[in-house]
């Protein structure tokens, strides 16, 4: 199962706190059939990344990554998709979770302007809970 990032906001939390939860799927997640779900095509296909936003995030981006021979590092190549603001919605990315060098990442900002990012890849660690969760402040 791929990585998962979670940023969620509940009514009991302050308006500046959001929760984002990310999960990887090998088959279409149930949320893809929800009319409120935003569906994005990534660089590849065959698997799915589900990003559940509880609260508000801004400047959500799906970014293509590539290898830079000069710096010997992975660098951002281009923005594949950008959404100005997402509130209490799910975003599903049709892509692939590579076991090796990643080729996509997700970036966003909290409503206070703090930057967050998640590199899309396969997760194999034995203590992996099945998702990634970010509490954005």
SEKOLMI-175499 format. One record per residue: residue number from 1; chain; x negated, y negated, z of N, C-alpha, C in turn. Coordinates in Angstrom, 2 decimals. Layout:
+-----+-------+---------+---------+---------+---------+---------+---------+---------+---------+---------+
!   n ! chain !      nu !      nv !      nw !     cau !     cav !     caw !      cu !      cv !      cw !
+-----+-------+---------+---------+---------+---------+---------+---------+---------+---------+---------+
! NUM !     A !       X !       Y !       Z !       X !       Y !       Z !       X !       Y !       Z !
...
+-----+-------+---------+---------+---------+---------+---------+---------+---------+---------+---------+
! end
This chain:
+-----+-------+---------+---------+---------+---------+---------+---------+---------+---------+---------+
!   n ! chain !      nu !      nv !      nw !     cau !     cav !     caw !      cu !      cv !      cw !
+-----+-------+---------+---------+---------+---------+---------+---------+---------+---------+---------+
!   1 !     A !   -0.84 !    1.17 !    0.00 !    0.00 !    0.00 !    0.00 !   -0.89 !   -1.23 !    0.00 !
!   2 !     A !   -0.51 !   -2.23 !   -0.73 !   -1.28 !   -3.45 !   -0.83 !   -1.11 !   -4.32 !    0.40 !
!   3 !     A !   -1.80 !   -5.43 !    0.42 !   -1.78 !   -6.30 !    1.56 !   -0.50 !   -7.07 !    1.70 !
!   4 !     A !   -0.28 !   -7.59 !    2.87 !    0.94 !   -8.33 !    3.14 !    0.62 !   -9.54 !    3.98 !
!   5 !     A !    1.14 !  -10.70 !    3.61 !    0.97 !  -11.91 !    4.39 !    2.35 !  -12.37 !    4.82 !
!   6 !     A !    2.50 !  -12.76 !    6.05 !    3.82 !  -13.11 !    6.53 !    3.80 !  -14.47 !    7.19 !
!   7 !     A !    4.63 !  -15.39 !    6.74 !    4.83 !  -16.67 !    7.39 !    6.33 !  -16.84 !    7.57 !
!   8 !     A !    6.82 !  -16.87 !    8.82 !    8.25 !  -16.92 !    9.05 !    8.63 !  -18.06 !    9.98 !
!   9 !     A !    9.79 !  -18.65 !    9.77 !   10.29 !  -19.71 !   10.63 !   11.68 !  -19.34 !   11.09 !
!  10 !     A !   11.93 !  -19.43 !   12.39 !   13.26 !  -19.18 !   12.90 !   13.83 !  -20.48 !   13.44 !
!  11 !     A !   15.13 !  -20.49 !   13.69 !   15.78 !  -21.70 !   14.19 !   15.21 !  -22.12 !   15.53 !
!  12 !     A !   14.71 !  -21.17 !   16.30 !   14.16 !  -21.48 !   17.61 !   12.78 !  -22.12 !   17.53 !
!  13 !     A !   12.12 !  -22.00 !   16.36 !   10.80 !  -22.57 !   16.21 !   10.92 !  -24.02 !   15.75 !
!  14 !     A !    9.85 !  -24.77 !   15.90 !    9.86 !  -26.16 !   15.46 !    9.92 !  -26.22 !   13.95 !
!  15 !     A !   10.34 !  -27.36 !   13.42 !   10.48 !  -27.50 !   11.98 !    9.13 !  -27.46 !   11.28 !
!  16 !     A !    8.03 !  -27.57 !   12.01 !    6.72 !  -27.54 !   11.38 !    6.12 !  -26.13 !   11.35 !
!  17 !     A !    6.86 !  -25.12 !   11.80 !    6.34 !  -23.75 !   11.82 !    7.13 !  -22.87 !   10.87 !
!  18 !     A !    6.41 !  -22.14 !   10.04 !    7.01 !  -21.25 !    9.05 !    6.29 !  -19.91 !    9.14 !
!  19 !     A !    7.01 !  -18.82 !    8.83 !    6.39 !  -17.51 !    8.78 !    6.40 !  -17.01 !    7.35 !
!  20 !     A !    5.26 !  -16.51 !    6.90 !    5.12 !  -15.93 !    5.57 !    4.66 !  -14.49 !    5.76 !
!  21 !     A !    5.43 !  -13.55 !    5.21 !    5.10 !  -12.13 !    5.31 !    4.87 !  -11.59 !    3.91 !
!  22 !     A !    3.77 !  -10.86 !    3.73 !    3.41 !  -10.33 !    2.42 !    3.30 !   -8.81 !    2.51 !
!  23 !     A !    3.94 !   -8.15 !    1.55 !    3.88 !   -6.68 !    1.46 !    3.61 !   -6.27 !    0.02 !
!  24 !     A !    2.89 !   -5.17 !   -0.13 !    2.65 !   -4.61 !   -1.45 !    3.53 !   -3.40 !   -1.66 !
!  25 !     A !    4.03 !   -3.21 !   -2.89 !    4.90 !   -2.09 !   -3.23 !    4.44 !   -1.45 !   -4.53 !
!  26 !     A !    4.59 !   -0.13 !   -4.60 !    4.32 !    0.59 !   -5.84 !    5.56 !    0.67 !   -6.72 !
!  27 !     A !    6.73 !    0.45 !   -6.13 !    7.99 !    0.42 !   -6.85 !    8.69 !   -0.89 !   -6.53 !
!  28 !     A !    9.66 !   -1.26 !   -7.35 !   10.37 !   -2.52 !   -7.14 !   10.94 !   -2.61 !   -5.73 !
!  29 !     A !   10.66 !   -3.70 !   -5.00 !   11.28 !   -3.86 !   -3.68 !   12.76 !   -4.20 !   -3.85 !
!  30 !     A !   13.55 !   -3.89 !   -2.85 !   15.00 !   -4.16 !   -2.91 !   15.29 !   -5.63 !   -3.15 !
!  31 !     A !   14.42 !   -6.50 !   -2.63 !   14.65 !   -7.94 !   -2.73 !   14.63 !   -8.45 !   -4.16 !
!  32 !     A !   14.07 !   -7.69 !   -5.09 !   13.97 !   -8.15 !   -6.48 !   15.35 !   -8.31 !   -7.12 !
!  33 !     A !   16.35 !   -7.59 !   -6.61 !   17.70 !   -7.69 !   -7.18 !   18.55 !   -8.79 !   -6.53 !
!  34 !     A !   18.02 !   -9.47 !   -5.53 !   18.72 !  -10.57 !   -4.88 !   18.69 !  -11.79 !   -5.80 !
!  35 !     A !   19.81 !  -12.43 !   -6.01 !   19.89 !  -13.58 !   -6.91 !   19.07 !  -14.77 !   -6.41 !
!  36 !     A !   18.73 !  -14.80 !   -5.13 !   17.96 !  -15.90 !   -4.56 !   16.45 !  -15.65 !   -4.64 !
!  37 !     A !   16.04 !  -14.46 !   -5.06 !   14.63 !  -14.12 !   -5.15 !   14.00 !  -14.72 !   -6.39 !
!  38 !     A !   12.81 !  -15.29 !   -6.22 !   12.04 !  -15.83 !   -7.33 !   11.11 !  -14.72 !   -7.82 !
!  39 !     A !   11.16 !  -14.38 !   -9.11 !   10.32 !  -13.33 !   -9.67 !    9.30 !  -13.96 !  -10.61 !
!  40 !     A !    8.02 !  -13.60 !  -10.41 !    6.91 !  -14.16 !  -11.17 !    6.12 !  -13.02 !  -11.81 !
!  41 !     A !    5.65 !  -13.22 !  -13.04 !    4.76 !  -12.27 !  -13.69 !    3.32 !  -12.63 !  -13.37 !
!  42 !     A !    2.56 !  -11.65 !  -12.92 !    1.15 !  -11.86 !  -12.62 !    0.27 !  -11.48 !  -13.80 !
!  43 !     A !   -1.02 !  -11.29 !  -13.53 !   -2.01 !  -10.97 !  -14.55 !   -1.80 !   -9.56 !  -15.10 !
!  44 !     A !   -1.39 !   -8.64 !  -14.27 !   -1.23 !   -7.26 !  -14.67 !    0.20 !   -6.81 !  -14.35 !
!  45 !     A !    0.44 !   -5.49 !  -14.37 !    1.77 !   -5.00 !  -14.04 !    1.68 !   -3.59 !  -13.50 !
!  46 !     A !    2.80 !   -3.11 !  -12.94 !    2.88 !   -1.76 !  -12.43 !    3.14 !   -1.69 !  -10.93 !
!  47 !     A !    2.85 !   -2.79 !  -10.21 !    3.09 !   -2.84 !   -8.77 !    3.69 !   -4.20 !   -8.44 !
!  48 !     A !    4.00 !   -4.40 !   -7.14 !    4.72 !   -5.60 !   -6.75 !    4.18 !   -6.16 !   -5.44 !
!  49 !     A !    4.14 !   -7.47 !   -5.34 !    3.82 !   -8.16 !   -4.10 !    5.06 !   -8.95 !   -3.71 !
!  50 !     A !    5.53 !   -8.72 !   -2.49 !    6.71 !   -9.42 !   -1.98 !    6.26 !  -10.42 !   -0.93 !
!  51 !     A !    6.62 !  -11.68 !   -1.13 !    6.27 !  -12.75 !   -0.19 !    7.58 !  -13.29 !    0.38 !
!  52 !     A !    7.80 !  -13.07 !    1.67 !    9.03 !  -13.52 !    2.33 !    8.69 !  -14.79 !    3.11 !
!  53 !     A !    9.35 !  -15.88 !    2.75 !    9.11 !  -17.17 !    3.40 !   10.30 !  -17.49 !    4.28 !
!  54 !     A !   10.05 !  -17.63 !    5.57 !   11.06 !  -18.06 !    6.53 !   10.64 !  -19.43 !    7.01 !
!  55 !     A !   11.29 !  -20.43 !    6.49 !   10.91 !  -21.81 !    6.75 !   10.58 !  -22.46 !    5.41 !
!  56 !     A !    9.63 !  -23.39 !    5.43 !    9.29 !  -24.16 !    4.23 !    7.78 !  -24.10 !    3.99 !
!  57 !     A !    7.41 !  -23.82 !    2.73 !    6.02 !  -23.98 !    2.31 !    6.01 !  -24.86 !    1.07 !
!  58 !     A !    4.86 !  -25.43 !    0.79 !    4.71 !  -26.31 !   -0.37 !    3.54 !  -25.86 !   -1.22 !
!  59 !     A !    3.58 !  -26.28 !   -2.46 !    2.49 !  -26.02 !   -3.42 !    2.12 !  -24.54 !   -3.48 !
!  60 !     A !    3.12 !  -23.68 !   -3.58 !    2.89 !  -22.24 !   -3.74 !    2.28 !  -22.02 !   -5.11 !
!  61 !     A !    1.15 !  -21.29 !   -5.16 !    0.47 !  -21.03 !   -6.42 !    0.05 !  -19.57 !   -6.52 !
!  62 !     A !    0.19 !  -19.02 !   -7.71 !   -0.42 !  -17.74 !   -8.06 !   -1.61 !  -18.11 !   -8.94 !
!  63 !     A !   -2.81 !  -17.72 !   -8.51 !   -4.04 !  -18.16 !   -9.17 !   -4.79 !  -16.95 !   -9.74 !
!  64 !     A !   -5.23 !  -17.06 !  -11.00 !   -6.06 !  -16.02 !  -11.61 !   -7.50 !  -16.22 !  -11.17 !
!  65 !     A !   -8.14 !  -15.13 !  -10.76 !   -9.53 !  -15.15 !  -10.33 !  -10.42 !  -14.52 !  -11.40 !
!  66 !     A !  -11.69 !  -14.83 !  -11.35 !  -12.65 !  -14.23 !  -12.27 !  -14.04 !  -14.26 !  -11.68 !
!  67 !     A !  -14.93 !  -13.49 !  -12.26 !  -16.30 !  -13.40 !  -11.78 !  -17.14 !  -14.47 !  -12.46 !
!  68 !     A !  -17.93 !  -15.21 !  -11.67 !  -18.84 !  -16.22 !  -12.18 !  -20.26 !  -15.68 !  -12.07 !
!  69 !     A !  -20.89 !  -15.41 !  -13.22 !  -22.24 !  -14.86 !  -13.23 !  -23.28 !  -15.82 !  -12.66 !
!  70 !     A !  -23.06 !  -17.11 !  -12.81 !  -24.03 !  -18.10 !  -12.30 !  -24.07 !  -18.10 !  -10.78 !
!  71 !     A !  -22.90 !  -18.07 !  -10.14 !  -22.85 !  -18.13 !   -8.68 !  -22.80 !  -16.75 !   -8.04 !
!  72 !     A !  -22.63 !  -15.70 !   -8.89 !  -22.47 !  -14.33 !   -8.37 !  -21.32 !  -14.25 !   -7.36 !
!  73 !     A !  -20.20 !  -14.85 !   -7.75 !  -19.07 !  -14.92 !   -6.83 !  -17.75 !  -14.92 !   -7.62 !
!  74 !     A !  -16.68 !  -14.61 !   -6.93 !  -15.34 !  -14.70 !   -7.51 !  -14.88 !  -16.15 !   -7.40 !
!  75 !     A !  -14.36 !  -16.69 !   -8.50 !  -13.92 !  -18.08 !   -8.52 !  -12.51 !  -18.18 !   -9.09 !
!  76 !     A !  -11.84 !  -19.28 !   -8.81 !  -10.52 !  -19.54 !   -9.37 !  -10.68 !  -19.95 !  -10.83 !
!  77 !     A !   -9.90 !  -19.32 !  -11.71 !   -9.97 !  -19.61 !  -13.14 !   -8.81 !  -20.49 !  -13.61 !
!  78 !     A !   -7.58 !  -20.14 !  -13.19 !   -6.43 !  -20.94 !  -13.62 !   -5.23 !  -20.67 !  -12.71 !
!  79 !     A !   -4.33 !  -21.63 !  -12.67 !   -3.06 !  -21.46 !  -11.97 !   -2.10 !  -20.80 !  -12.94 !
!  80 !     A !   -1.61 !  -19.61 !  -12.56 !   -0.68 !  -18.86 !  -13.40 !    0.74 !  -19.38 !  -13.22 !
!  81 !     A !    1.09 !  -19.68 !  -11.99 !    2.45 !  -20.13 !  -11.68 !    2.39 !  -21.03 !  -10.45 !
!  82 !     A !    3.20 !  -22.07 !  -10.44 !    3.23 !  -22.99 !   -9.30 !    4.67 !  -23.38 !   -9.00 !
!  83 !     A !    4.98 !  -23.41 !   -7.70 !    6.31 !  -23.83 !   -7.24 !    6.08 !  -24.94 !   -6.22 !
!  84 !     A !    6.71 !  -26.07 !   -6.42 !    6.50 !  -27.23 !   -5.56 !    6.87 !  -26.95 !   -4.11 !
!  85 !     A !    8.04 !  -26.33 !   -3.88 !    8.49 !  -26.06 !   -2.52 !    9.34 !  -24.79 !   -2.51 !
!  86 !     A !    9.14 !  -23.97 !   -1.47 !    9.94 !  -22.76 !   -1.28 !   10.48 !  -22.79 !    0.14 !
!  87 !     A !   11.80 !  -22.62 !    0.28 !   12.42 !  -22.65 !    1.60 !   13.32 !  -21.43 !    1.76 !
!  88 !     A !   13.03 !  -20.63 !    2.80 !   13.85 !  -19.47 !    3.16 !   14.18 !  -18.61 !    1.93 !
!  89 !     A !   13.16 !  -18.25 !    1.18 !   13.34 !  -17.43 !   -0.01 !   12.27 !  -16.35 !   -0.06 !
!  90 !     A !   12.48 !  -15.42 !   -0.97 !   11.50 !  -14.37 !   -1.24 !   10.96 !  -14.57 !   -2.64 !
!  91 !     A !    9.64 !  -14.39 !   -2.78 !    8.99 !  -14.44 !   -4.08 !    8.43 !  -13.05 !   -4.33 !
!  92 !     A !    8.75 !  -12.47 !   -5.48 !    8.20 !  -11.17 !   -5.87 !    7.30 !  -11.39 !   -7.07 !
!  93 !     A !    6.08 !  -10.90 !   -6.96 !    5.10 !  -11.02 !   -8.04 !    4.92 !   -9.64 !   -8.68 !
!  94 !     A !    5.19 !   -9.56 !   -9.97 !    4.96 !   -8.32 !  -10.72 !    3.50 !   -8.32 !  -11.13 !
!  95 !     A !    2.69 !   -7.45 !  -10.54 !    1.26 !   -7.44 !  -10.78 !    0.69 !   -6.08 !  -10.46 !
!  96 !     A !   -0.58 !   -6.06 !  -10.07 !   -1.27 !   -4.83 !   -9.71 !   -2.18 !   -5.16 !   -8.54 !
!  97 !     A !   -2.29 !   -4.23 !   -7.58 !   -3.15 !   -4.42 !   -6.40 !   -4.46 !   -3.66 !   -6.63 !
!  98 !     A !   -5.50 !   -4.33 !   -7.09 !   -6.74 !   -3.62 !   -7.42 !   -7.47 !   -3.08 !   -6.19 !
!  99 !     A !   -8.14 !   -1.96 !   -6.38 !   -8.96 !   -1.38 !   -5.33 !  -10.34 !   -2.02 !   -5.31 !
! 100 !     A !  -10.76 !   -2.59 !   -6.40 !  -12.07 !   -3.21 !   -6.51 !  -11.98 !   -4.72 !   -6.49 !
! 101 !     A !  -12.62 !   -5.35 !   -7.45 !  -12.67 !   -6.81 !   -7.53 !  -11.27 !   -7.37 !   -7.77 !
! 102 !     A !  -10.80 !   -8.26 !   -6.91 !   -9.46 !   -8.84 !   -7.08 !   -9.41 !   -9.80 !   -8.27 !
! 103 !     A !   -8.24 !   -9.94 !   -8.86 !   -8.10 !  -10.87 !   -9.98 !   -6.97 !  -11.86 !   -9.80 !
! 104 !     A !   -6.35 !  -11.89 !   -8.61 !   -5.33 !  -12.90 !   -8.31 !   -5.33 !  -13.22 !   -6.82 !
! 105 !     A !   -4.87 !  -14.41 !   -6.52 !   -4.61 !  -14.76 !   -5.12 !   -3.42 !  -15.71 !   -5.07 !
! 106 !     A !   -2.84 !  -15.80 !   -3.88 !   -1.72 !  -16.68 !   -3.62 !   -2.23 !  -17.79 !   -2.71 !
! 107 !     A !   -1.82 !  -19.02 !   -3.01 !   -2.19 !  -20.16 !   -2.17 !   -0.91 !  -20.94 !   -1.86 !
! 108 !     A !   -0.88 !  -21.56 !   -0.67 !    0.23 !  -22.44 !   -0.32 !   -0.20 !  -23.37 !    0.79 !
! 109 !     A !    0.64 !  -24.35 !    1.07 !    0.42 !  -25.31 !    2.16 !    1.62 !  -25.28 !    3.10 !
! 110 !     A !    1.32 !  -25.45 !    4.38 !    2.41 !  -25.63 !    5.35 !    2.96 !  -27.04 !    5.16 !
! 111 !     A !    4.07 !  -27.33 !    5.83 !    4.64 !  -28.67 !    5.67 !    3.77 !  -29.74 !    6.33 !
! 112 !     A !    2.82 !  -29.32 !    7.16 !    1.87 !  -30.27 !    7.75 !    0.62 !  -30.44 !    6.89 !
! 113 !     A !    0.54 !  -29.69 !    5.78 !   -0.58 !  -29.83 !    4.85 !   -1.72 !  -28.84 !    5.03 !
! 114 !     A !   -1.58 !  -27.90 !    5.97 !   -2.64 !  -26.91 !    6.18 !   -2.63 !  -25.90 !    5.03 !
! 115 !     A !   -3.83 !  -25.55 !    4.54 !   -3.98 !  -24.62 !    3.43 !   -4.01 !  -23.17 !    3.90 !
! 116 !     A !   -3.35 !  -22.30 !    3.12 !   -3.35 !  -20.86 !    3.36 !   -3.60 !  -20.16 !    2.04 !
! 117 !     A !   -4.20 !  -18.98 !    2.09 !   -4.35 !  -18.19 !    0.88 !   -4.43 !  -16.71 !    1.21 !
! 118 !     A !   -4.08 !  -15.91 !    0.21 !   -4.11 !  -14.46 !    0.34 !   -4.60 !  -13.88 !   -0.98 !
! 119 !     A !   -5.64 !  -13.06 !   -0.92 !   -6.17 !  -12.41 !   -2.11 !   -5.44 !  -11.08 !   -2.28 !
! 120 !     A !   -4.88 !  -10.86 !   -3.46 !   -4.11 !   -9.65 !   -3.75 !   -5.06 !   -8.49 !   -4.01 !
! 121 !     A !   -4.95 !   -7.44 !   -3.16 !   -5.80 !   -6.26 !   -3.30 !   -5.16 !   -5.09 !   -2.57 !
! 122 !     A !   -5.69 !   -3.92 !   -2.81 !   -5.23 !   -2.71 !   -2.14 !   -5.82 !   -2.69 !   -0.73 !
! 123 !     A !   -5.06 !   -2.25 !    0.25 !   -5.53 !   -2.19 !    1.65 !   -5.56 !   -0.74 !    2.09 !
! 124 !     A !   -6.73 !   -0.30 !    2.58 !   -6.89 !    1.10 !    2.96 !   -7.24 !    1.31 !    4.43 !
! 125 !     A !   -7.43 !    0.27 !    5.20 !   -7.88 !    0.47 !    6.58 !   -6.85 !    1.26 !    7.38 !
! 126 !     A !   -7.31 !    2.15 !    8.26 !   -6.40 !    3.02 !    9.01 !   -5.48 !    2.27 !    9.97 !
! 127 !     A !   -5.85 !    1.06 !   10.38 !   -5.03 !    0.30 !   11.33 !   -4.14 !   -0.74 !   10.63 !
! 128 !     A !   -4.08 !   -0.70 !    9.31 !   -3.26 !   -1.65 !    8.55 !   -1.78 !   -1.43 !    8.87 !
! 129 !     A !   -1.05 !   -2.49 !    9.31 !    0.35 !   -2.31 !    9.71 !    1.34 !   -2.24 !    8.54 !
! 130 !     A !    0.87 !   -2.42 !    7.31 !    1.76 !   -2.37 !    6.16 !    2.15 !   -3.72 !    5.64 !
! 131 !     A !    1.69 !   -4.78 !    6.26 !    1.99 !   -6.14 !    5.82 !    0.98 !   -7.11 !    6.43 !
! 132 !     A !    0.94 !   -8.31 !    5.84 !    0.16 !   -9.40 !    6.42 !    1.15 !  -10.47 !    6.85 !
! 133 !     A !    0.89 !  -11.08 !    7.97 !    1.81 !  -12.09 !    8.50 !    1.03 !  -13.33 !    8.87 !
! 134 !     A !    1.52 !  -14.47 !    8.39 !    0.92 !  -15.76 !    8.71 !    1.99 !  -16.63 !    9.38 !
! 135 !     A !    1.65 !  -17.19 !   10.51 !    2.51 !  -18.18 !   11.14 !    1.89 !  -19.51 !   10.79 !
! 136 !     A !    2.56 !  -20.27 !    9.94 !    2.04 !  -21.50 !    9.39 !    2.50 !  -22.68 !   10.24 !
! 137 !     A !    1.53 !  -23.47 !   10.61 !    1.85 !  -24.66 !   11.43 !    1.46 !  -25.92 !   10.73 !
+-----+-------+---------+---------+---------+---------+---------+---------+---------+---------+---------+
! end
